[in-house]
Amino acid sequence: MQEHRKRWLSLSVAIASGISLGAAAAPDSMPVKEGHTAGLTLAMAAEGEGEGTVAMGKGEGEGEGGEGEGAMGEGEGGMGEGEGGEGEGEGASGPADLKADDQAYLTRLGLIRGHLRVGYELYRDGHIEMAITHMKHPRDELYAGLVPAMEARDAALFDTELSTLAERVTADAGAAEVEAAYAALEQRIVNAETVASVSLKTALLSVMDLVRTAGEEYALGVEEGRLVNRHEYQDAYGFTEIAKQRLRDLPAEVRAQSPETVERVQQLLADLNDLWPDIAPGDSVDGEPSRLYGTAARIEIAALGL
């Protein structure tokens, strides 16, 4: 994955800059409880260098916002222990204890599932080389930092299943063998998710994390109607699809905490479908990452209103 920079403005910075909250405001059916608004964040991505960006943390360099301590955007899934996980920039929001933080734990598993989902769909559609790169990412950038948390939570590890799927895709072992390996691995990851104690609020916040990360990846993949990085564009698709899957698979007792909120969030995610006209498109894609950021903000508002 290419090294990159992502900027985030907190809500207070956005308001101080004269940015209206209206773009991210939730409809009347998703009220925010008093006292929650201060914690909301509006994700604002800015590519490239230059003045006007807001550096978060003790980053090196002018406006970089991500080289030193407290950096926002240098660790993929960046909710790992201590250093914030492996990789460069995917889902980073500062260190979190995956052993204790259910939201961060579910987000990391969701990122793994997102890579695997898009890799599997690419293989199924005949894009073998593209599929191989996505199958390698989970182990290379996400899984190792998750293992201590899984062990602490008594969750079964799935490194063997990860390797098996990657090997079968790389060897082009055929649709039946790849499908079987994918299904087995997906089930092991779902089992690992169930060891977390999940309320609807936590589930929605993990969905928000996935959609926000999808926005970061989409911003790297699509610029002014041009596809500039197909891999990141595909990552965004995978993460969004897993966000939808997580809502579909909510246990009945969790959904019952606010079924109308779940339905509203599901519709918000469905409205994003046209951002991916094809999983492996040509050079032109008419989409804006701001739609993903806006949806993530709305989901956060919905979750904090519970």
N, C-alpha and C positions, 0 to 999 in steps of 0.2 A: 504494500500500500504506500502511495506517495505521501511524503511528509507534508503536512499542511497546517494551516492556522484557522481557528474558528473563534469568533468573538461572540460573547453573550453580554447583553445589557440587562442588569436587574431592573425590576419594575420601577424602583425609585429613580434609577438613572434615566429610564425612559420618560418618566413623568417630568423630571427636571429638564429634559431636553425638549419638552413640549409634544411628546408622542402621545396620541390618544389611546386610551385603553379600549376604545370601542371596537377595534379590529379583533381583539381577543376576548371580548365580553361574552359571557354565556347567555343563552336565552333565558326567559323567565322560568322555564321548567327546571333550571339548574342553578338554584340560588347559592350564594356564598355566605356561609355563616360569618357573623360579625367577628372581626379579629383575625380572619384568615388572609385577607388581601395582602398584607405586608409581606407574606412569604412567597407570593406568586412571582414567577419569572416570565419575561417575554423574551423568547429566543430570537436574537437578531444576528444573522450571519453576515459577515463582511469578508470578502476575499481580497487577497493581495495586501500590500503594505500601504502606508500613507497616513496622513493625519485624519483625525476624526474618529478613529477606532478607540475603544476603551479596553485597556489591558487589564486582565483579571489576574491577581496573584503577583508574584515577584519575578515576572518574566524578564529575560534578558533581551535587550534591544528595544528600540522605540516602537511602541504599539504592537509588539509581538504577542504579549499576553499568553505565553504558554511555554517558556523555556525553563523557568526555575520553579521554586517551591510554589505550591498553591496554584499551579498552572491549570487552566481550563482547556483541555483539549489535546493532551499528549498521550493518553493511554487508552487503547481500545477497550471499550467496556468500562473504562477507568473507574470502576467502583471496587477495585481489588483491595487487598490488604496492604498496608504500608505504602508501597510505591504506586498503587493504583492500577495494577494489572499490566498486561503486555500490550504491545502494538502501538499504533500511532493514531490517537485522536478519536476512536470510535466509541461514542457513548461516554466520554470522559466528563466527570463533574466533581472531581476531587476524590481523595481516598475515602473508602467506606469499609466497614468491617463486614465482609460477606458472611462471616460466621453468625452475626447477630442481626444484620440489616436485611429483613425479608425482601424489601423492595429492590435493593441492590442485587441480592442473590437471584431473584426472579428475572431481573433485567439481564444479568449475565447469561443465564440459561436461555433467555429469549434471543439474545444476540447470536448465540451458538446455533439455535434452531433456525434463525433467519438465514445465516450462511448456508446451512444444510438444505433448507427449503429451496432457495434459488439454485443451488448447485444441482439438486435432484431434478428440478424442472428443466434446467438447461440440458442435463443429460438426456432426459426423456424426449426433449425436442431435437436432439441430435447435435447439440453444441458441446462436444466432448471436452475440448481444450478449455473452454470457459468454465465448464463444470468442475474440472480438476482444480482450478485455482480457488474456487469457493470451498471445496471440500478440505483443502489444506488449512484454510484460515482458522477454523475453530481450535485445532490443536496448537497451531503456531502462536496464536495471539490471545486466546481466551481461556482455554481449558486448564492449563497448568496452574494459573492463579486461582482457579475455582476449587481445585482438589482439596486444599486444607479445609475449606468451608464445608464441602460435602462430607468429608470425614468427620468433622465436628458435629454435623447434623445427622450422622449415621445414614447418609444416603449412599446407595450403591454407585460406584464409579462406572464410567462407560468408555474408558480409553480403548479397550479392545474393540468395541463396536465402532468407535470413531475410526480406528485404523482399518478395520475391515471394509467399511464403506469407501474410504478414500482409496484403498487398494483396488477394489472392484471397479470403481469409476476410472481410475488411472489405467487399468488393464482392459477397459471396455469389455467387461465380463458379460454384458448382455442385460436386457431390461429386467428379466425375472430376478437375476441375482442381485442387481443393484436395488431393485424395489424391495426385496426381502431384507437386505442389509439396512436400507433406509428406514423401513418400518420398525425393525428391531431397535435401532438406535433412537428413533423418535420416542418409542415407548419407554426406553430407559431414561431419557431426559424428562419426560412427563412424570415418571416415577420420582425422579429427583426433585421435581417441583413440588410434589405433594408433601414433602417433609417440612415445608415452610408453613407457618401459621398465617393464613391469608384472610384478611377482611376484604370487603369490596373496595374500600379506600386504597389498601395496599395494592390490590390487583390493578386498579385503574392507574395508580401512580407508576407501576411498572409498564403498563401500556403507554402512558405518557412518555416515559424514558425511551421506549422503542421508537415511537413516532418522532420524537425530538432528534434522536440519533439518525433516523431515516432522513430528516431534513438536512442534517449536516452532510450526509453522504450524497444526497440529491444535489446539494449546492456545489459539490465537487464534480458531480457527473454531468450537470447540465448548466450551460451558461448562455443566456440570451438566445434560447431556441436551438442551441447547438449541443450535440452530445460530445463532450470532451473527455469523459472517462466512463467507459461502459461498465467497468467493474463496480464503481461506486454507485452508479445508477441502479445496478442490479442489487447491490447491498440494500439500498433504500427500499426496493420492492420486497425483498425477503423479510426485512424487519417489520414492515407494515403488514405483510401477510400473517406473520406470527402474532402481531398485536390483535388482528381480527380473530385468529384462532384461539388466543387466550380468552377472549370474551365469549366465544361460542362454547368453550369448554368449562366455563365457570360452574362450580357445583351449585345445585339448586338452592341450597341454603345461603350461599354467598350472593347469588343473583337476587334472591328475595329481599335482601337488605335495601335495594332500591331498583326494582326492575325497569322503571321508567328512565333512570339514569343510564343503565346499561343499553337500553334501546337507543337512546339519544347518541351515545358514544359510538355505537355500532353504525348508526347512520352517518356520523361525522367521518368515520373511516371509509365507509362505502363511497362517500362523495369524492374520495381521493383516487378512485380507480383509473380515471383518465390520465393521471400523471405517467402511467406506464402503458403506452399504446401497444408495446411489444416487449418481450423479455430481452430480446436482442435486436434492437431497432437499428435503423440506418443513422445517418449523421444529424438528422433534425428531430428534435423532441420539443413540443410546445408545452412546457411546464415550468412552474415556479416553486422553489423550495419554501417560499413564504407561506404557501398553503399548508405544508406540513408543520411548520412552526406555529401557525395560527391554530391548527387542530390540536397540537400538543398543549398549547396554552388553554384551550377550551376544556380539554380533558383534565388538566390540572385543576382548573376552577371547579369542575364537576366533582372531582375527588375530594378536594378540600371543603366542599360544601356538605359532605356527608356527615 
